[in-house]
Amino acid sequence: MAGAVTIPAVGEQCYFGLNMDKCHLFDETTEHNIFYQ
């Protein structure tokens, strides 16, 4: 868990733990991961 800062709208969902799966896929593409960094 690095630091949840400056994350896109989709990233916010991951931050709140609403879409963990989507967050993982979204992060791999934009490198804006917070849980998988």
WOFENBEL-V211420 format. One record per residue. PSI is psi in whole degrees, -180 to 180 (* if undefined). OMEGA is omega in whole degrees, -180 to 180 (NA if undefined). Layout:
<<PSI/OMEGA> <PSI/OMEGA>>
This chain:
<<98/-179> <-96/179> <123/-179> <86/-180> <143/-180> <69/179> <143/-179> <176/-179> <-45/-180> <-34/179> <-34/180> <-42/179> <-41/179> <-41/-178> <-40/-179> <-4/178> <25/-179> <-40/-179> <80/-178> <-43/-179> <-49/-179> <-37/-180> <-46/-178> <-47/-179> <-41/-179> <-39/-178> <-44/-179> <-30/-177> <-41/-174> <-7/-180> <26/178> <41/-177> <147/179> <-32/-180> <-28/-176> <35/-179> <*/NA>>
